[in-house]
Amino acid sequence: MAIRKLFIFMTLVLLMCSPCLAEEKKAEPKIQAEEFLGFIISGESDKGFDIIFSGTSMEKHKKQQLELIKNQTKSGLPLYGKLIGKEFISEKTYGSRVVKLTYFLYSDLAPITWVFHFYKVDKSWLLYNIVFNDQVQTMDL
């Protein structure tokens, strides 16, 4: 009886996850990050967040947190003045399925560090984590 319950449970889990596996393949991490930062610079941060988080657990299960990040970004970025460009800083891979990308986003007043962590699920790279701050001096810690 326990085996049958386990089989039914696993079948339900697979059925719930199968739409995740059928989603459109996302671009390589560097392309996603560059596109996202382009939207940030052009003042379309909501669109950037919607695209980079599409297909992730944040989009599916943490919609309130995603809205909070969008609002904080929109209210916080003007404190740095006009955004004037971006620069790729580094890429570090961890095994075959995790990659960390670091960028500077330049403004009139200060550089902003953006760190992206992507995770490869099947054949598609999904954003796992994103962190941004103006604490450039802590980059190598």
C-alpha positions in Angstrom: 0.0 0.0 0.0 2.8 2.4 0.8 4.5 1.7 -2.5 1.2 2.5 -4.3 0.9 5.9 -2.4 4.5 6.7 -3.3 3.8 5.9 -7.0 0.7 8.1 -7.0 2.6 10.9 -5.3 5.6 10.7 -7.7 3.2 10.7 -10.7 1.5 13.8 -9.4 4.9 15.5 -8.9 5.9 14.7 -12.4 2.7 15.9 -13.9 3.0 19.2 -12.0 6.6 19.6 -13.1 6.2 18.7 -16.7 5.1 22.2 -17.8 8.3 23.5 -16.4 10.3 21.1 -18.6 8.3 22.0 -21.7 9.0 25.8 -21.5 10.9 27.6 -24.2 14.7 27.3 -23.9 16.2 30.5 -22.5 19.3 32.2 -23.9 22.8 31.8 -22.5 23.4 33.6 -19.2 25.5 36.4 -20.6 22.9 37.2 -23.2 20.1 37.3 -20.5 22.2 39.5 -18.2 23.1 42.0 -21.0 19.5 42.2 -22.2 18.3 42.8 -18.6 20.8 45.6 -17.9 19.9 47.2 -21.2 16.3 47.4 -20.0 17.5 48.8 -16.7 19.5 51.5 -18.5 16.6 52.4 -20.8 14.3 52.9 -17.8 12.3 49.7 -18.5 13.3 47.8 -15.3 9.9 46.1 -14.9 10.2 44.6 -18.4 13.7 43.5 -17.7 12.7 41.8 -14.4 9.7 40.1 -16.1 11.9 38.7 -18.9 14.9 37.5 -16.8 12.7 35.9 -14.2 10.3 34.2 -16.7 10.2 30.5 -16.0 11.8 30.7 -12.6 10.4 29.8 -9.2 10.4 33.5 -8.3 8.0 34.2 -11.2 5.8 31.2 -10.3 5.8 31.1 -6.5 7.1 34.4 -5.2 5.2 37.1 -7.2 5.0 39.5 -4.2 8.7 39.4 -3.7 9.2 40.0 -7.4 6.9 43.1 -7.3 8.8 44.3 -4.2 12.2 44.0 -6.1 10.7 45.9 -9.1 9.4 48.7 -6.9 12.7 49.0 -4.9 14.7 49.1 -8.1 12.5 51.8 -9.6 12.7 53.9 -6.5 16.4 53.3 -5.7 18.1 53.7 -9.1 17.3 57.5 -9.4 19.4 58.1 -6.4 22.5 57.3 -8.5 21.6 59.9 -11.2 21.6 59.1 -14.9 22.6 55.6 -15.9 25.3 55.8 -18.5 26.5 52.3 -19.3 27.4 48.8 -18.3 30.6 46.7 -18.3 31.1 43.0 -18.0 33.5 42.3 -15.1 33.8 38.5 -14.6 32.4 35.1 -15.2 32.9 32.1 -12.9 31.5 28.6 -13.4 30.8 26.2 -10.6 30.6 22.7 -12.1 28.6 22.3 -15.3 25.3 23.9 -14.2 26.0 27.0 -12.2 27.5 30.3 -13.5 28.1 33.6 -11.8 28.3 36.8 -13.8 29.4 40.2 -12.4 28.8 43.6 -14.1 29.1 47.2 -13.3 26.3 49.5 -14.1 27.7 53.0 -14.4 25.8 56.2 -13.4 26.6 59.9 -12.9 27.3 59.3 -9.2 28.6 55.8 -8.6 29.0 52.3 -10.0 26.5 49.7 -9.1 27.6 46.1 -8.9 25.2 43.5 -10.3 25.8 39.8 -9.7 23.8 37.1 -11.4 23.7 33.4 -10.6 22.3 31.2 -13.3 21.4 27.5 -13.0 21.1 25.1 -16.0 18.0 23.1 -15.9 17.9 20.5 -18.6 19.1 22.6 -21.6 17.9 26.0 -20.4 19.7 28.5 -18.2 17.4 30.1 -15.5 18.2 33.0 -13.2 18.7 31.6 -9.7 19.7 34.8 -7.9 20.4 38.4 -8.5 22.1 40.9 -6.2 22.9 44.5 -6.8 24.5 47.2 -4.6 26.8 50.1 -4.6 29.4 48.5 -2.2 32.1 48.0 -4.9 34.8 47.7 -2.2 33.3 44.4 -1.0 33.4 42.7 -4.4 36.4 40.6 -3.6 35.4 39.5 -0.1 
